[in-house]
């Protein structure tokens, strides 16, 4: 059983003005009160789920931290003890804890060098969530969505780290042969969402964040949001399609930071008592045509 309960938030680097436009006009996230040099974006009752720090976009390397939640202070202390026993450096950061507004925080890195902020007590907002586009996101105990990390030449080892050290459970795997790799993509869960973390070889040489998935309440919302940006082919990078493994019907849109947001609905939930780990030979059953920038 994973000590982690969800992917609570993500921290990325990017241009704040562009992200404000993108949040309000493209994906329907709600800007929230933010400190200088950052932009907090709401998807639900929490104070933020996406935190953008001002800076130049860097594609996959724009991911600054994954905020993984634990149940309480006891679970956080047990995690710290476990990681230390495994030779993994863990540090407290009181200044960062205050900035994030959480009750407890520890910082460490995964096998790929990606920063993980283990936290409990995510801050709630003072007002009800109001999407500028009338969107209802599927979050709650399932967390913000999922993050797909790439690690060329080392995806399997990174996936094993999340399972062995952090207690994530393998949901299924998918062949990356269509991208010229003999390795698989690995999908890992810590709650009933099909996966909160995915790890793959990626289609390029850079490690980091390939995409962040945001799930919405119904397919009509997916179509409505996609139609708003359908005249901007530089933003839609992968067309509408359905995944073989997690059941998501989604499209992919480029963020101002250069990574993708997968925007979809219909995700499978996992019951660990009955779930059977499977392997799939292809990423999609239908759709998901890649669109070159400027095409």
Secondary structure as a PSIPRED ss2 file (coil, helix, strand):
# PSIPRED VFORMAT (PSIPRED V4.0)

   1 X C   1.000  0.000  0.000
   2 X C   1.000  0.000  0.000
   3 X C   1.000  0.000  0.000
   4 X E   0.000  0.000  1.000
   5 X E   0.000  0.000  1.000
   6 X E   0.000  0.000  1.000
   7 X E   0.000  0.000  1.000
   8 X E   0.000  0.000  1.000
   9 X E   0.000  0.000  1.000
  10 X E   0.000  0.000  1.000
  11 X E   0.000  0.000  1.000
  12 X E   0.000  0.000  1.000
  13 X E   0.000  0.000  1.000
  14 X E   0.000  0.000  1.000
  15 X C   1.000  0.000  0.000
  16 X H   0.000  1.000  0.000
  17 X H   0.000  1.000  0.000
  18 X H   0.000  1.000  0.000
  19 X H   0.000  1.000  0.000
  20 X H   0.000  1.000  0.000
  21 X H   0.000  1.000  0.000
  22 X H   0.000  1.000  0.000
  23 X H   0.000  1.000  0.000
  24 X H   0.000  1.000  0.000
  25 X H   0.000  1.000  0.000
  26 X H   0.000  1.000  0.000
  27 X H   0.000  1.000  0.000
  28 X C   1.000  0.000  0.000
  29 X C   1.000  0.000  0.000
  30 X E   0.000  0.000  1.000
  31 X E   0.000  0.000  1.000
  32 X E   0.000  0.000  1.000
  33 X C   1.000  0.000  0.000
  34 X C   1.000  0.000  0.000
  35 X C   1.000  0.000  0.000
  36 X C   1.000  0.000  0.000
  37 X C   1.000  0.000  0.000
  38 X E   0.000  0.000  1.000
  39 X E   0.000  0.000  1.000
  40 X E   0.000  0.000  1.000
  41 X E   0.000  0.000  1.000
  42 X E   0.000  0.000  1.000
  43 X C   1.000  0.000  0.000
  44 X C   1.000  0.000  0.000
  45 X C   1.000  0.000  0.000
  46 X E   0.000  0.000  1.000
  47 X C   1.000  0.000  0.000
  48 X C   1.000  0.000  0.000
  49 X C   1.000  0.000  0.000
  50 X E   0.000  0.000  1.000
  51 X E   0.000  0.000  1.000
  52 X E   0.000  0.000  1.000
  53 X E   0.000  0.000  1.000
  54 X E   0.000  0.000  1.000
  55 X C   1.000  0.000  0.000
  56 X C   1.000  0.000  0.000
  57 X C   1.000  0.000  0.000
  58 X C   1.000  0.000  0.000
  59 X H   0.000  1.000  0.000
  60 X H   0.000  1.000  0.000
  61 X H   0.000  1.000  0.000
  62 X H   0.000  1.000  0.000
  63 X E   0.000  0.000  1.000
  64 X E   0.000  0.000  1.000
  65 X E   0.000  0.000  1.000
  66 X E   0.000  0.000  1.000
  67 X E   0.000  0.000  1.000
  68 X E   0.000  0.000  1.000
  69 X E   0.000  0.000  1.000
  70 X E   0.000  0.000  1.000
  71 X C   1.000  0.000  0.000
  72 X C   1.000  0.000  0.000
  73 X H   0.000  1.000  0.000
  74 X H   0.000  1.000  0.000
  75 X H   0.000  1.000  0.000
  76 X H   0.000  1.000  0.000
  77 X H   0.000  1.000  0.000
  78 X H   0.000  1.000  0.000
  79 X H   0.000  1.000  0.000
  80 X H   0.000  1.000  0.000
  81 X H   0.000  1.000  0.000
  82 X H   0.000  1.000  0.000
  83 X H   0.000  1.000  0.000
  84 X H   0.000  1.000  0.000
  85 X H   0.000  1.000  0.000
  86 X C   1.000  0.000  0.000
  87 X C   1.000  0.000  0.000
  88 X C   1.000  0.000  0.000
  89 X C   1.000  0.000  0.000
  90 X C   1.000  0.000  0.000
  91 X E   0.000  0.000  1.000
  92 X C   1.000  0.000  0.000
  93 X C   1.000  0.000  0.000
  94 X H   0.000  1.000  0.000
  95 X H   0.000  1.000  0.000
  96 X H   0.000  1.000  0.000
  97 X H   0.000  1.000  0.000
  98 X H   0.000  1.000  0.000
  99 X H   0.000  1.000  0.000
 100 X H   0.000  1.000  0.000
 101 X C   1.000  0.000  0.000
 102 X C   1.000  0.000  0.000
 103 X C   1.000  0.000  0.000
 104 X E   0.000  0.000  1.000
 105 X E   0.000  0.000  1.000
 106 X E   0.000  0.000  1.000
 107 X E   0.000  0.000  1.000
 108 X E   0.000  0.000  1.000
 109 X E   0.000  0.000  1.000
 110 X C   1.000  0.000  0.000
 111 X C   1.000  0.000  0.000
 112 X C   1.000  0.000  0.000
 113 X C   1.000  0.000  0.000
 114 X C   1.000  0.000  0.000
 115 X E   0.000  0.000  1.000
 116 X E   0.000  0.000  1.000
 117 X E   0.000  0.000  1.000
 118 X E   0.000  0.000  1.000
 119 X E   0.000  0.000  1.000
 120 X E   0.000  0.000  1.000
 121 X C   1.000  0.000  0.000
 122 X C   1.000  0.000  0.000
 123 X C   1.000  0.000  0.000
 124 X E   0.000  0.000  1.000
 125 X C   1.000  0.000  0.000
 126 X C   1.000  0.000  0.000
 127 X C   1.000  0.000  0.000
 128 X C   1.000  0.000  0.000
 129 X C   1.000  0.000  0.000
 130 X C   1.000  0.000  0.000
 131 X C   1.000  0.000  0.000
 132 X C   1.000  0.000  0.000
 133 X C   1.000  0.000  0.000
 134 X C   1.000  0.000  0.000
 135 X C   1.000  0.000  0.000
 136 X C   1.000  0.000  0.000
 137 X E   0.000  0.000  1.000
 138 X C   1.000  0.000  0.000
 139 X C   1.000  0.000  0.000
 140 X H   0.000  1.000  0.000
 141 X H   0.000  1.000  0.000
 142 X H   0.000  1.000  0.000
 143 X C   1.000  0.000  0.000
 144 X C   1.000  0.000  0.000
 145 X C   1.000  0.000  0.000
 146 X E   0.000  0.000  1.000
 147 X E   0.000  0.000  1.000
 148 X E   0.000  0.000  1.000
 149 X E   0.000  0.000  1.000
 150 X E   0.000  0.000  1.000
 151 X C   1.000  0.000  0.000
 152 X C   1.000  0.000  0.000
 153 X C   1.000  0.000  0.000
 154 X C   1.000  0.000  0.000
 155 X H   0.000  1.000  0.000
 156 X H   0.000  1.000  0.000
 157 X H   0.000  1.000  0.000
 158 X H   0.000  1.000  0.000
 159 X H   0.000  1.000  0.000
 160 X H   0.000  1.000  0.000
 161 X H   0.000  1.000  0.000
 162 X H   0.000  1.000  0.000
 163 X H   0.000  1.000  0.000
 164 X H   0.000  1.000  0.000
 165 X C   1.000  0.000  0.000
 166 X C   1.000  0.000  0.000
 167 X C   1.000  0.000  0.000
 168 X C   1.000  0.000  0.000
 169 X E   0.000  0.000  1.000
 170 X E   0.000  0.000  1.000
 171 X E   0.000  0.000  1.000
 172 X E   0.000  0.000  1.000
 173 X E   0.000  0.000  1.000
 174 X E   0.000  0.000  1.000
 175 X E   0.000  0.000  1.000
 176 X C   1.000  0.000  0.000
 177 X H   0.000  1.000  0.000
 178 X H   0.000  1.000  0.000
 179 X H   0.000  1.000  0.000
 180 X C   1.000  0.000  0.000
 181 X C   1.000  0.000  0.000
 182 X C   1.000  0.000  0.000
 183 X C   1.000  0.000  0.000
 184 X E   0.000  0.000  1.000
 185 X E   0.000  0.000  1.000
 186 X E   0.000  0.000  1.000
 187 X E   0.000  0.000  1.000
 188 X E   0.000  0.000  1.000
 189 X E   0.000  0.000  1.000
 190 X C   1.000  0.000  0.000
 191 X C   1.000  0.000  0.000
 192 X C   1.000  0.000  0.000
 193 X E   0.000  0.000  1.000
 194 X C   1.000  0.000  0.000
 195 X C   1.000  0.000  0.000
 196 X C   1.000  0.000  0.000
 197 X E   0.000  0.000  1.000
 198 X E   0.000  0.000  1.000
 199 X E   0.000  0.000  1.000
 200 X E   0.000  0.000  1.000
 201 X C   1.000  0.000  0.000
 202 X C   1.000  0.000  0.000
 203 X C   1.000  0.000  0.000
 204 X C   1.000  0.000  0.000
 205 X C   1.000  0.000  0.000
 206 X C   1.000  0.000  0.000
 207 X C   1.000  0.000  0.000
 208 X E   0.000  0.000  1.000
 209 X E   0.000  0.000  1.000
 210 X E   0.000  0.000  1.000
 211 X E   0.000  0.000  1.000
 212 X E   0.000  0.000  1.000
 213 X E   0.000  0.000  1.000
 214 X E   0.000  0.000  1.000
 215 X E   0.000  0.000  1.000
 216 X E   0.000  0.000  1.000
 217 X C   1.000  0.000  0.000
 218 X C   1.000  0.000  0.000
 219 X H   0.000  1.000  0.000
 220 X H   0.000  1.000  0.000
 221 X H   0.000  1.000  0.000
 222 X H   0.000  1.000  0.000
 223 X H   0.000  1.000  0.000
 224 X H   0.000  1.000  0.000
 225 X H   0.000  1.000  0.000
 226 X H   0.000  1.000  0.000
 227 X H   0.000  1.000  0.000
 228 X H   0.000  1.000  0.000
 229 X C   1.000  0.000  0.000
 230 X C   1.000  0.000  0.000
 231 X C   1.000  0.000  0.000
 232 X C   1.000  0.000  0.000
 233 X C   1.000  0.000  0.000
 234 X C   1.000  0.000  0.000
 235 X C   1.000  0.000  0.000
 236 X E   0.000  0.000  1.000
 237 X E   0.000  0.000  1.000
 238 X E   0.000  0.000  1.000
 239 X E   0.000  0.000  1.000
 240 X E   0.000  0.000  1.000
 241 X E   0.000  0.000  1.000
 242 X E   0.000  0.000  1.000
 243 X E   0.000  0.000  1.000
 244 X C   1.000  0.000  0.000
 245 X C   1.000  0.000  0.000
 246 X C   1.000  0.000  0.000
 247 X C   1.000  0.000  0.000
 248 X C   1.000  0.000  0.000
 249 X E   0.000  0.000  1.000
 250 X E   0.000  0.000  1.000
 251 X E   0.000  0.000  1.000
 252 X E   0.000  0.000  1.000
 253 X E   0.000  0.000  1.000
 254 X E   0.000  0.000  1.000
 255 X C   1.000  0.000  0.000
 256 X C   1.000  0.000  0.000
 257 X C   1.000  0.000  0.000
 258 X C   1.000  0.000  0.000
 259 X C   1.000  0.000  0.000
 260 X E   0.000  0.000  1.000
 261 X E   0.000  0.000  1.000
 262 X E   0.000  0.000  1.000
 263 X E   0.000  0.000  1.000
 264 X E   0.000  0.000  1.000
 265 X E   0.000  0.000  1.000
 266 X C   1.000  0.000  0.000
 267 X C   1.000  0.000  0.000
 268 X C   1.000  0.000  0.000
 269 X E   0.000  0.000  1.000
 270 X C   1.000  0.000  0.000
 271 X C   1.000  0.000  0.000
 272 X C   1.000  0.000  0.000
 273 X C   1.000  0.000  0.000
 274 X C   1.000  0.000  0.000
 275 X C   1.000  0.000  0.000
 276 X C   1.000  0.000  0.000
 277 X C   1.000  0.000  0.000
 278 X E   0.000  0.000  1.000
 279 X E   0.000  0.000  1.000
 280 X E   0.000  0.000  1.000
 281 X C   1.000  0.000  0.000
 282 X C   1.000  0.000  0.000
 283 X C   1.000  0.000  0.000
 284 X E   0.000  0.000  1.000
 285 X E   0.000  0.000  1.000
 286 X E   0.000  0.000  1.000
 287 X E   0.000  0.000  1.000
 288 X C   1.000  0.000  0.000
 289 X C   1.000  0.000  0.000
 290 X E   0.000  0.000  1.000
 291 X C   1.000  0.000  0.000
 292 X C   1.000  0.000  0.000
 293 X C   1.000  0.000  0.000
 294 X C   1.000  0.000  0.000
 295 X C   1.000  0.000  0.000
